[in-house]
Amino acid sequence: MDTPYIKPRHLKEGDTIGIVAPASSFDPDKFRAGIKVLRNIGFRVKYERSIFNRCWSMPGHDKQRARQINRMFKDDNVKAIFCAKAGIGSMDILPYLDKKAIKNNPKIFLGYSDITVLLLYLQKIANMVVFHGPVLSGEFYPGMDPYTLNHMLQLFGEPSQEISFSLPQLVPLKPGRASGVLTGGNITRIVESMNTPYKINTDGKILFIEDTRETAGDIHGYLKKLKRAKKFKKIKGVVFGRMVDCDEKDHDLKEIVDKFFSNYDFPVFFGFPSGHTEYRGGLHLTLPLGVNVTMDTETSRFSIDEPAVF
């Protein structure tokens, strides 16, 4: 039986959120708009000016990006860590992260897309609950989707016993009901991590996967790689995100996914609103990776069955 994941402390008004930039550079104006949102809802914000360096995401800055994350984990005043942007580059900083500092200071860590690499890493080396959700310079801005923000605040605030969604946009591709610990993230990065010590563990779990601007053929190829690695052998269920811009003229991704899982007996959902959106302002629900969830294709419900924080 797997050891339960370590839950980070919940956030309260007045707490400090540290902002890091593990991957690509970002638009400073969008960054400031995101900072304004966090301050307006009662949080303090801390970040280092170095992240505005135009060359910040280049290979020569791998150590600096990693050391920034190390400092945020070591800083007792920082209660959560949000990512400024995803993009590319998270894999390059892994050798320079301070495993001991991270393990000794579990905190809320939020991001998606390329940040999946870090989410997998943190779960492997520190057994932490981590969070797949918005990045500051992308999805945080005045007028952002209120449900996106309110759900995140509910998830990070005083522990709630259950958070349940009824999502009519979910398409059931394989019927059923399943419960298990949630894992996953961006499928491209999950597959890229397969040959590292931080590869995903899906045994007894519900797998969430999402992506954008990959061809349907590429997604099919990634699924086949996961199958060859036996990642679907002991799984409880699969939840796909919206998979934005992954269809092709003659290839509907839902049909490909439906056929791929036709011989499996676990439930499969398609269209969960977490991760990449088709437009700025789309619903982006934060998902806690490392806690028990339930999926029910008959009622189009998805529930987070236990608090993700303490």
C-alpha angles and dihedrals in degrees: 000000000000119000110251114257118254112252121218123231116272123253124249133186112287095027119135121246116201118216119211133179108213096163138016127008118259145209107276092210092054089046092054090047089055092048089053091055093052093048093047091057092052108269130126116227131213128188139149121248091228091079089074091065107121090223094047094113095048120108093254089068099052093109093047093052091050095046090052089058090046091054092050091053091048094048108097091200092061110084100176138017122219125185121237094213142339121215111120139328107064094112091057095062098052096093090058100049117112104238094188094051092048094046092050094048111043111187140166106281117189133190145099145206107034088008086072086086090061093044090055091045094050092049092050100046100032104021088231131163103240133187131239105205151106127335120225102243094042113042105015114085139120107286094024117157104293094214090055090055098039094049091051091050091049091050094048098038132074106339115273120202095220138003113194131188130197103202115180090184090070113106114211107219095170118024125232149082124261140170128200146120111300121237136159144073134176109008094214091056093041090057093044088054094053093096094049131083087253098064117145123269112213101168109132091353140116110241122216116195132176140162145159137222094011116127120250086245091055092050089049089051092051091050090052090052090052089049092052088051088054092241092142096046098090100017125131100208146329129236119191123202123223092286091212116214093356096120121095132206094263100020123070108197094212090057091049092049091046091054094043093057096038093109096046123092101212125096122263127199126192128200107031109169101237125108127011117023132200092239140008107275098040120137112272113182117199113233124203111223112209102036133095118270136173129218123195118184094189094062097026088236129146121184136188099219103196139026114280092206136035 
